[in-house]
């Protein structure tokens, strides 16, 4: 397997002799990256997507990628981050798990996004009516045992269930979805020195959000 140095080299922009290197496309502040996501979501809501030549975009991204954000999203088929934020190939580095939980492989993937791809922003994206969170709530209420590896998923979400109790008794599912996003944000920082140090230095910001399936809006947390 190639080492970190080789991976970094693979993402370097070619420099013409005698000319200064151009900044990478994602050499922007975390605030600007977030503003671009907000603007993309606004276009998505208005149905005014940027026109793209996907053939040309694909060809242009062969040599390197410069995503402006790493998104930890739910695997739900109704939540496609690139479409929700009106982004094209090479702009969004996406890690997806049911319930947008922080798995070991997902954590390593996001570390790659930070250490090698230099994303300035990480977004933990939950969504309304999340089936994985609903399963965790049901399992907690009924003390039921789910098949296969599903109990591991429920266990990962359980701290969010515990935190949500008493906050919004009228809509425990919505409260748990929000708490699960906060749990993911915390886990990214505390379980990874790579990400935690980048956050402490101000190189990276971790943001949370919940996508509303019915409205199409992303409500930031």
N, C-alpha and C positions, 0 to 999 in steps of 0.2 A: 504493500500500500504506500502511496506517495505521502511524504511527510508534509508538515505544515508549510515548510519553505517552498516545496514544489507547488503546493496548492496556491500559495500567495503569488508565486511567479506566474501561475496560469491566469491570474486575474489582473495582471499588470497591463496597462495601456501601452501599446507600442509608441516609442518616441522617435521622431525623425531627427537625424543628426543635425545639430546646430539649432534646433528649435526646442523651446521649453515644453515640458509635458503638459498636456491639457488635463484639467481636473476631471476626476471620474464623475459620471453622471449622477452618482449618489453622494457626492461630496457636498452635502447640504446639512443644515442644522436639523435636529429633531423636530423643531417647531415648523420648519418649512415642509418637512416630510408629512407631518400631520395635516398641515393646511392643504397639501395636494390631495390627501385622502378625503378630506372634507369636501373639496371642490369636486372630486370624482364622484362622491356619493350624491352630491347635489345634481350633477349631470345625469346620473342614473335615475334619480327620482323624477327629473324633468323629461327623461327619454331623449336627451340630447347628447348621445355618446360621441366622443371624438372619433373621427374617421381614421381608420388604420389600414395599412397595407400589410397584412399578416405575413405574406410571403417575404416581403422586404425586411420586416421586423425579425423574422426567424433567421434570415441570412445574416443580418447585422449582429445578431447575438451569439453567433457561433464561437467567436474568439473569446468572449468574456461576458459576464453578467454583472450588472450594477443595480440591484434592487434597492429601492428607497425604504423598504419596510420588510420586516419579518413578521408574518402573521401566524399566530397559533389559533387555529379555527376548529370548529366542530366538523366532523366528517359528514354531517347532514347534507344530503344532495341539494337542498334548497338554499344553501349558503355558499355561493361561489365568490370568494373574495375579489378575484380579478374583475368580475362583472359588477359587483356591488360598488367597487371603487373606480370603475371605468379605467382599468389599467391594462396595458398590453404585455406581451412577452418580455421577460427580463426586468420587469418593474416591481414584482411582488414575489417574495420568497415565502412559500406557504408550507406550514406543517399542520397536518390535520389528524385529529383523533376524536372518536366519539366523546362528547362532553368537553371538548377542548382541554383535556387533562394534560398535565406535564409528565409524559412517559420518559424513560431513560433515553430512548432513541430520539424522541422529539426534542429533548433537552440538548442532546449532542448536535442535532440538526440546527437548532437555534444558536448554539455556540459557534458552529461553522458560519452562520450568517453574520455573527458579530465579529469573530476573529479573522475570518478570511474574506468575506464579502463586504465587510464594513458598513452594514446597515446602520443608519442613525436612529432608527425607531423600531420598537417591537410592539405589536398590537395583539393583545389577547382578546379574541372575538367570540363571545357567546351569542346566543340567539333565543328569541322567544319560543315557548313551547318545546324546549329541548327534551327529546325523548330519553336521553341518557340521564339527565338530571331528574326527570320524572320517575325513572326507574329507581334511582337512588332514594327518592322520597318514598315511593311505594314499598321498597324493601325495608326501609327504616320503620314504616308504620306497621307492616304486616310481619316483620321478622322472617321474610321469605328467603329462600335460597334459589338463586338463579343458576342456570346451567353454564358449563364451559368456563371461560375466563371472565365472564360478566361480573362475578363477585369482586374481582380485582378492580374493575372499572367503578363499581359502586363504592368500594372502599376508598378509592381516590377522591370521590366527590363527597363522601360523608362529612368531612370537616365543614364544607359549605352548607350542608343540611343543618348541622349543629349551630352554625353561626346565624343562619337565617331565622331560626325559631324565635318568636317573640318580636321580630322586627316588623313583619307585615303579615299578621295572622289571616288577613283576608285574601292574600295571594302569595301563599308560601312558595309556589313554584317560581314566580317572578323574582322573589327575594333570593331564593337559592341560586337561581341562574346568575344574578348579580354577584352574590358571594362567591360563586364558583369562579367567576372571572377574576375577582380580587385574589382568590386563592392561587390561581394560575400565575398572576403577576408576582405574588410573593414567592412562590416556588421557583420561578425563573431566577430571581435575585439570590435567594438563600441557598439553593441547591447547586448553583454554578458560580465558581469564582470568576470564570471568564466573563460571564454576563454581569455579575455583581460588581466587579471592579470597573467594567465599562460604564455602568450606571453611576457609580461613585465619582468617576472622573468627569462625568458630564458628556461622555462620548455618545452614550445611548440613553434614550428615555423609554420606559415601558408604560404604555397606555392601555386602558381597558375599554371595551365597548360591547354593547348588546345590539344585535341586528334584529329589527322588528320584521318578522316574516310578512305580516299583512301590509305594513306601510312602506317597507323598504328603507327606512331610516336606520342609521347607526347612532345610538345614543351613547355618548362617551361617559365613562365612569372615572 
